[in-house]
């Protein structure tokens, strides 16, 4: 057959019959479907015509471990790269697969990007919607650090093993200047990397001294970038800042917030966020009761797993002029705030209680929701998002991932 005849016999992908497109759609999960609908207007219209399940761009979406029941037991699916994805505004749950999550877990994220790691702390940025991946530098770019091949999510530096607690993704690859990430370890070590540096830098702090066995470190629970500085909160609620433009700078302790003690609460954890007006927000969650055994089965050990039952939250906003913390309530946030091991974000939409705080990763629950009740901010609801009604994501006994917020960006046709 002449070449010209072969060329004219080809059919453009956008011209596939609707029946053929509909048959293809039946075999796609919700992430594949988003990519399918983004190819062209014809395919997008086909998805709309058959009322296929779709993720809404910008909706707060929770990532959890997937549950599979086999012979009445929970089957761990971390190896296969499957996970649960839950749109909390539409009350829809999906079981999805991503080959880039095989043998990996997420350790942080921002918007539609995840930070993933294998057991040797090889970090990678992943966009589950587009499938794009970006490798982060190895931690052995830090002097004196080498990777521990035998410990999950640990790096070795004499005389300690340091376990990775989380990675705060402050800027994604979608940013004009590229990604920027902060790593927090269980012994107080804080490091950062940027696209332009392509290596990790240790943030100078007196408690991060490598040669001494006789110190009690400040363990950072959260960190953010604010106006060119790293801002970190430790396990006692003290806030520190460090200017990124000065490689020789040391962390400076800021004025502490006056955090009230809630009677009956024996432990507290902290998060950082920024207000819509770009002011620092400090969040203190207080609770009680011993943590359940489910924390022992998480791939990622979190410094926030300190109690089983939540009692209340206290919010503070930092006044840059007066350099003081002022107590506020959820009703002062101006929108609903979503925090966890993800970079915090605000959402205002139907299906979300206005001016509320949604905290992922409260040990026995996927989500705890706080709102103002009188003069106190109290938990108004706790939620779990199983794939099946008889299963709850925190019951996985092997390879459980920490619940984390995700905000997909879906092309709109």
C-alpha positions as CSV (number, residue, x, y, z in Angstrom):
1,X,0.0,0.0,0.0
2,X,1.4,3.4,-0.9
3,X,2.5,5.6,2.1
4,X,-0.1,8.3,1.2
5,X,-2.9,5.7,1.5
6,X,-1.6,4.6,5.0
7,X,-1.3,8.2,6.2
8,X,-4.9,9.1,5.1
9,X,-6.2,6.0,6.9
10,X,-5.2,7.2,10.3
11,X,-7.8,8.5,12.7
12,X,-7.1,11.4,15.0
13,X,-7.4,10.6,18.7
14,X,-9.8,13.5,19.1
15,X,-12.1,11.8,16.5
16,X,-12.5,8.5,18.3
17,X,-16.2,7.5,18.4
18,X,-17.9,8.4,21.6
19,X,-18.7,4.7,22.2
20,X,-15.0,3.9,22.1
21,X,-14.2,6.7,24.5
22,X,-16.9,5.5,26.8
23,X,-15.5,2.0,26.8
24,X,-12.1,3.3,27.6
25,X,-13.4,5.4,30.5
26,X,-14.8,2.3,32.2
27,X,-11.2,1.1,32.9
28,X,-9.8,4.4,34.3
29,X,-9.5,5.4,37.9
30,X,-10.2,9.0,38.8
31,X,-6.6,10.2,38.3
32,X,-6.4,8.6,34.9
33,X,-9.8,10.1,34.1
34,X,-8.5,13.6,34.8
35,X,-5.6,13.1,32.3
36,X,-8.0,11.6,29.8
37,X,-10.4,14.6,30.0
38,X,-7.5,17.0,29.7
39,X,-6.4,15.7,26.3
40,X,-8.9,17.6,24.2
41,X,-12.4,19.2,24.3
42,X,-14.0,16.2,22.7
43,X,-12.7,13.8,25.3
44,X,-13.6,16.2,28.1
45,X,-17.2,16.5,26.7
46,X,-17.4,12.6,26.6
47,X,-16.5,12.4,30.3
48,X,-19.2,15.0,31.1
49,X,-21.8,13.4,29.0
50,X,-21.6,10.0,30.8
51,X,-21.5,11.7,34.2
52,X,-18.1,10.1,35.1
53,X,-16.7,10.9,38.6
54,X,-14.4,13.9,38.5
55,X,-12.2,15.7,40.9
56,X,-13.1,19.4,41.3
57,X,-10.1,21.7,41.0
58,X,-9.0,23.2,44.3
59,X,-11.3,21.1,46.5
60,X,-9.7,19.9,49.8
61,X,-9.0,16.2,49.2
62,X,-7.7,13.8,51.8
63,X,-5.0,11.2,51.0
64,X,-5.1,8.0,53.1
65,X,-3.9,4.4,52.9
66,X,-6.2,2.2,50.9
67,X,-8.0,-0.6,52.6
68,X,-8.3,-4.1,50.9
69,X,-10.1,-6.9,52.8
70,X,-8.8,-10.4,52.1
71,X,-10.1,-13.3,54.1
72,X,-11.3,-11.0,56.8
73,X,-7.9,-9.4,57.3
74,X,-6.5,-6.0,56.3
75,X,-4.1,-6.3,53.4
76,X,-1.3,-3.8,53.1
77,X,-1.1,-2.1,49.7
78,X,1.8,0.3,50.1
79,X,3.9,-1.9,47.9
80,X,1.4,-1.7,45.0
81,X,1.2,2.0,45.0
82,X,-2.6,2.2,45.7
83,X,-4.2,4.7,48.1
84,X,-7.4,6.4,49.0
85,X,-8.4,9.8,47.8
86,X,-11.4,11.6,49.3
87,X,-13.1,14.8,48.2
88,X,-14.5,16.0,51.5
89,X,-16.8,18.6,49.9
90,X,-18.5,16.2,47.5
91,X,-18.4,13.3,50.0
92,X,-16.8,11.0,47.4
93,X,-14.0,8.4,47.9
94,X,-11.9,6.7,45.3
95,X,-9.3,4.0,45.3
96,X,-6.5,5.0,43.0
97,X,-3.1,3.7,41.8
98,X,0.1,5.5,40.9
99,X,3.2,3.6,39.9
100,X,5.4,6.4,41.3
101,X,4.1,5.5,44.8
102,X,5.1,1.9,44.6
103,X,7.3,1.1,47.6
104,X,7.1,4.8,48.6
105,X,5.1,7.0,51.1
106,X,4.3,10.6,51.1
107,X,6.1,12.7,53.7
108,X,4.7,16.1,52.8
109,X,3.1,18.1,50.1
110,X,1.7,21.4,48.8
111,X,-1.4,21.9,46.6
112,X,-1.3,19.3,43.9
113,X,2.3,18.1,44.6
114,X,3.4,15.4,47.0
115,X,6.8,14.8,48.6
116,X,7.5,11.0,48.5
117,X,10.2,8.9,50.0
118,X,11.4,5.3,49.9
119,X,12.9,3.7,53.1
120,X,16.4,5.1,52.2
121,X,15.2,8.7,52.2
122,X,15.4,9.2,48.5
123,X,13.0,12.1,48.1
124,X,11.0,12.9,45.0
125,X,8.3,15.4,44.2
126,X,5.2,13.9,42.5
127,X,2.2,15.4,40.8
128,X,-0.4,12.5,40.8
129,X,-2.6,14.3,38.3
130,X,0.0,14.9,35.6
131,X,2.4,12.1,36.6
132,X,5.3,14.5,36.6
133,X,8.2,13.7,39.0
134,X,11.1,15.8,40.2
135,X,14.0,14.3,42.2
136,X,15.3,16.1,45.3
137,X,19.0,15.9,46.3
138,X,20.3,13.2,48.6
139,X,20.8,14.0,52.2
140,X,24.4,12.9,51.9
141,X,25.1,16.4,50.4
142,X,25.1,17.5,54.1
143,X,28.6,17.2,55.6
144,X,28.8,14.3,58.0
145,X,25.6,12.6,56.8
146,X,25.3,9.2,55.2
147,X,22.3,7.2,54.3
148,X,21.4,4.3,56.6
149,X,20.5,1.3,54.4
150,X,18.9,-0.7,57.2
151,X,16.5,1.8,58.9
152,X,13.3,3.1,57.5
153,X,13.3,6.8,56.8
154,X,16.6,7.4,58.7
155,X,19.9,9.0,58.0
156,X,23.0,8.3,59.9
157,X,25.3,10.8,61.6
158,X,27.5,9.8,64.5
159,X,26.5,9.4,67.3
160,X,22.9,9.4,66.2
161,X,20.4,7.9,63.8
162,X,18.1,10.7,62.6
163,X,14.6,9.8,61.5
164,X,12.8,11.9,58.9
165,X,9.6,13.2,60.4
166,X,8.3,15.2,57.5
167,X,9.2,17.5,54.6
168,X,7.5,20.9,54.3
169,X,7.1,21.7,50.6
170,X,7.0,25.6,50.7
171,X,7.2,26.1,46.9
172,X,6.3,23.6,44.2
173,X,8.0,23.0,40.8
174,X,5.1,25.1,39.4
175,X,6.5,28.2,41.1
176,X,8.4,30.6,38.9
177,X,11.6,30.0,40.9
178,X,11.1,26.3,41.3
179,X,10.7,24.2,44.4
180,X,11.8,24.9,48.0
181,X,11.5,22.3,50.7
182,X,12.3,22.0,54.4
183,X,13.1,18.7,56.1
184,X,12.4,18.1,59.8
185,X,14.1,15.2,61.7
186,X,13.3,13.7,65.1
187,X,16.4,15.1,66.9
188,X,15.9,18.8,66.0
189,X,17.8,18.9,62.7
190,X,16.3,21.2,60.2
191,X,17.6,21.5,56.6
192,X,16.4,23.1,53.4
193,X,16.9,22.8,49.6
194,X,15.9,24.8,46.6
195,X,15.9,24.1,42.8
196,X,18.9,26.5,42.3
197,X,21.0,25.0,45.1
198,X,20.3,21.3,44.3
199,X,21.8,20.3,47.7
200,X,20.7,20.3,51.4
201,X,21.8,23.0,53.8
202,X,21.7,22.5,57.6
203,X,20.1,25.3,59.5
204,X,22.4,26.4,62.2
205,X,21.1,25.8,65.7
206,X,22.9,25.1,69.0
207,X,20.8,22.0,69.7
208,X,21.9,20.5,66.3
209,X,25.5,20.0,67.5
210,X,26.7,16.6,66.2
211,X,29.5,15.8,68.7
212,X,27.6,15.8,72.0
213,X,25.5,13.0,73.5
214,X,24.3,15.0,76.4
215,X,21.8,17.5,75.1
216,X,18.0,17.6,74.9
217,X,17.2,18.9,71.4
218,X,14.5,21.3,70.4
219,X,12.3,19.1,68.1
220,X,10.6,21.2,65.4
221,X,7.0,20.3,64.9
222,X,6.5,22.6,61.9
223,X,8.2,25.1,59.8
224,X,7.3,27.6,57.0
225,X,8.9,30.3,54.8
226,X,7.7,33.8,55.7
227,X,9.1,36.9,54.1
228,X,12.4,35.4,53.2
229,X,12.9,33.7,56.6
230,X,12.5,30.1,57.9
231,X,10.1,30.2,60.8
232,X,9.9,27.0,63.0
233,X,8.0,26.0,66.1
234,X,9.4,23.5,68.5
235,X,7.7,21.0,70.8
236,X,7.4,23.5,73.6
237,X,5.7,26.1,71.4
238,X,8.7,28.4,71.1
239,X,9.0,30.0,67.7
240,X,12.3,30.7,65.9
241,X,13.3,32.4,62.7
242,X,16.3,32.2,60.4
243,X,17.0,34.5,57.4
244,X,17.7,32.4,54.3
245,X,19.7,35.1,52.6
246,X,22.5,34.8,55.2
247,X,24.2,31.3,55.2
248,X,26.0,32.1,58.5
249,X,22.8,33.3,60.3
250,X,21.6,31.4,63.4
251,X,18.0,30.8,64.4
252,X,16.6,33.7,66.5
253,X,14.0,33.0,69.2
254,X,10.9,35.1,68.8
255,X,8.5,36.3,71.5
256,X,6.5,33.3,72.9
257,X,2.7,33.1,72.8
258,X,0.8,32.9,76.1
259,X,-0.8,29.5,75.6
260,X,-3.5,28.7,78.2
261,X,-3.4,25.3,79.8
262,X,-6.6,23.2,79.3
263,X,-7.5,21.2,82.4
264,X,-7.5,17.5,81.6
265,X,-5.2,17.9,78.6
266,X,-1.8,16.4,79.2
267,X,-0.1,17.0,75.8
268,X,-0.1,19.6,73.0
269,X,1.2,19.8,69.4
270,X,1.8,22.8,67.2
271,X,1.3,23.8,63.6
272,X,2.3,27.0,61.7
273,X,0.3,28.7,58.9
274,X,-0.1,32.1,57.3
275,X,-3.2,34.2,57.4
276,X,-4.8,35.5,54.1
277,X,-3.2,38.8,55.0
278,X,0.3,37.1,55.2
279,X,0.6,37.2,59.0
280,X,2.0,34.2,60.9
281,X,-0.5,31.9,62.5
282,X,0.4,29.6,65.4
283,X,-1.9,26.7,66.2
284,X,-1.8,24.7,69.4
285,X,-3.9,21.5,69.6
286,X,-4.3,20.1,73.1
287,X,-5.5,16.6,74.0
288,X,-5.3,13.7,76.3
289,X,-5.1,9.9,76.5
290,X,-2.3,7.5,75.4
291,X,-1.8,7.1,71.7
292,X,-3.2,3.9,70.2
293,X,-1.0,1.3,68.7
294,X,-1.8,2.4,65.1
295,X,1.0,5.0,65.3
296,X,3.5,2.2,65.5
297,X,2.4,0.9,62.1
298,X,2.8,4.2,60.2
299,X,5.6,4.4,57.7
300,X,6.1,8.0,58.7
301,X,6.4,8.7,62.4
302,X,4.9,12.0,63.3
303,X,5.8,14.3,66.2
304,X,2.1,15.2,66.2
305,X,1.1,11.6,67.3
306,X,1.1,12.5,71.0
307,X,-2.5,11.9,72.2
308,X,-5.6,10.0,71.3
309,X,-8.4,12.4,72.1
310,X,-8.5,16.1,71.1
311,X,-9.8,18.7,73.5
312,X,-9.3,22.1,72.1
313,X,-7.2,24.4,69.9
314,X,-5.7,27.8,70.6
315,X,-4.9,30.1,67.7
316,X,-2.5,33.1,67.6
317,X,-1.7,35.7,65.0
318,X,1.7,37.4,65.0
319,X,1.8,41.2,65.0
320,X,5.0,42.1,63.0
321,X,4.9,45.7,64.3
322,X,4.5,45.0,68.0
323,X,6.3,41.6,67.7
324,X,3.7,39.9,69.9
325,X,1.2,37.1,69.5
326,X,-2.5,37.9,69.7
327,X,-5.0,35.2,70.4
328,X,-7.7,34.7,67.8
329,X,-10.5,32.2,67.1
330,X,-11.4,30.2,64.1
331,X,-14.1,32.8,63.3
332,X,-11.2,35.3,62.7
333,X,-9.5,33.2,60.0
334,X,-11.6,34.6,57.2
335,X,-11.9,31.1,55.6
336,X,-11.5,27.5,56.4
337,X,-7.9,26.4,57.1
338,X,-6.5,22.9,56.3
339,X,-3.4,21.8,58.1
340,X,-1.4,18.5,58.6
341,X,1.9,17.4,57.2
342,X,0.9,19.3,54.1
343,X,1.6,23.0,53.5
344,X,-1.5,24.7,55.0
345,X,-4.1,26.3,52.7
346,X,-7.5,28.1,52.9
347,X,-10.7,27.1,51.1
348,X,-14.1,28.7,51.0
349,X,-16.7,26.6,49.2
350,X,-20.0,24.7,49.6
351,X,-19.8,21.6,51.8
352,X,-17.2,23.1,54.1
353,X,-18.1,24.7,57.5
354,X,-17.1,28.3,57.2
355,X,-14.3,29.7,59.4
356,X,-13.3,26.2,60.6
357,X,-9.9,24.5,61.1
358,X,-9.5,21.0,59.6
359,X,-6.6,19.1,61.0
360,X,-5.4,15.9,59.3
361,X,-3.5,13.3,61.3
362,X,-5.0,13.2,64.7
363,X,-3.8,9.8,65.8
364,X,-7.1,7.8,65.8
365,X,-8.9,9.9,63.2
366,X,-8.2,11.0,59.6
367,X,-9.6,14.5,60.3
368,X,-10.6,16.6,63.3
369,X,-12.7,19.7,62.6
370,X,-12.6,22.7,65.0
371,X,-14.9,25.6,65.3
372,X,-15.8,28.4,67.7
373,X,-18.2,27.3,70.4
374,X,-18.7,30.2,72.8
375,X,-15.3,31.5,74.0
376,X,-13.4,28.3,73.1
377,X,-12.4,26.6,69.9
378,X,-13.5,23.0,70.4
379,X,-13.6,19.9,68.2
380,X,-17.0,19.9,66.5
381,X,-16.5,16.7,64.5
382,X,-14.1,13.9,63.8
383,X,-14.1,12.1,60.5
384,X,-12.7,8.9,59.0
385,X,-12.6,8.1,55.3
386,X,-12.6,4.4,54.6
387,X,-12.8,3.0,51.1
388,X,-15.4,0.5,52.4
389,X,-17.9,1.1,55.1
390,X,-16.6,-1.8,57.3
391,X,-13.1,-0.5,57.1
392,X,-11.4,2.5,58.7
393,X,-8.1,3.7,57.4
394,X,-6.4,3.8,60.8
395,X,-6.9,0.1,61.3
396,X,-4.2,-0.9,58.8
397,X,-1.5,-2.8,60.7
398,X,1.3,-2.6,58.2
399,X,2.6,0.2,56.0
400,X,0.0,2.8,57.0
401,X,0.4,6.2,55.5
402,X,-0.3,9.4,57.4
403,X,-3.5,11.1,56.4
404,X,-2.6,14.3,54.5
405,X,-4.5,17.1,52.6
406,X,-4.1,17.4,48.9
407,X,-5.5,20.1,46.6
408,X,-5.7,18.8,43.0
409,X,-5.4,21.2,40.1
410,X,-7.6,19.9,37.3
411,X,-7.6,21.4,33.8
412,X,-11.0,22.8,33.0
413,X,-12.3,22.4,29.5
